[in-house]
Amino acid sequence: MTPADSELIAHCLRNDDTDAFGELVQRHQSAVRRFLRHLARGDGALADDLAQETFIQAHRGLLRFRPDSRFETWLLGIAHNQFRNSRRRRRGEAALSEMNPEETALSSSERLSDLQMDLASAMNRLSADEQLSLMLSFQMGLSHSEIAAVLERPLGTVKIHISRGKERLRQILSPWNPRT
Amino acid sequence: MSPPDDTELEALLREGLKRPPLRDGGFTAQVLGALPRRRPFRHYRLLVGLGWAGAASGLSVALWAGCSGSGEASAASLISNAWLGFALVATLMSCLGAWYAIDSASRA
């Protein structure tokens, strides 16, 4: 049986166990890197650098982790802060805004189905906040309150972003028919 | 064609946003390699305490041995005094131990 995140964290704190932390990194690297790739609009190298920094910060701050929340939610919150700090540092660099999120992030290693391509292109027409909230909700399976915690936004704002995003998607996707 | 209802749209989002997990590809090893070293010596406070206690004892013995002699005549005998030599070495080692412990703790 694989140990729960909380057991691994306790092990890290008690014994300064790098293997236990390695197990945590391995479990959550995909979610953190994918989230950062979305934020970095497909810049995989930047996303991985920030993901590495996220895990280093998490390792330093393990004592601050509250066991009543999910470890992955806590990590995504750190990742979001890392991204915001890096964006502040890089403000003025135009490169990021010119990239197409899904195409750049996925073209080399992943093939998207027609549905995924259509949805990605529809999502690109939503605001960044709507995209992010929908992605955290439907791709990562976070609850609305977890999304609010990750993005440091009021719960009501997150609900509005999700509801508006869905409404706009409904309009954009109305002509979409998977059978054609 | 009518727009998808809420359940249909949510199912579409779940299916359409689903992505396979990213392969680790050495990422974990890279993170572990970049972690700062943590507390290489866990009981550094104890070592610092022992170091300073050793240094204080060494100095006390040296002072006691120095005070028990008198004038220049006793200086030569003091140097050859095994106890004094031992006390000075113990003082030096204790100081080095304390310095190492403080240095290790400050790097962690």
Interface residues (C-beta under 8 A of the other chain):
Chain A: D16 T18 F21 G22 V25 Q26 Q29 S30 R33 R34 D48 A51 Q52 F55 I56 H59 R60 L106 E110 L115 Q116 D118 L119 A120 L134 M135 S137 F138 Q139 K166 L169 R170 Q171 L173 S174 P175 W176 N177
Chain B: M1 S2 P3 P4 D6 L9 E10 L12 L13 R14 E15 G16 L17 K18 R19 P20 P21 L22 D24 F27 T28 Q30 V31 L32 A34 L35 P36 R38 R39 R42
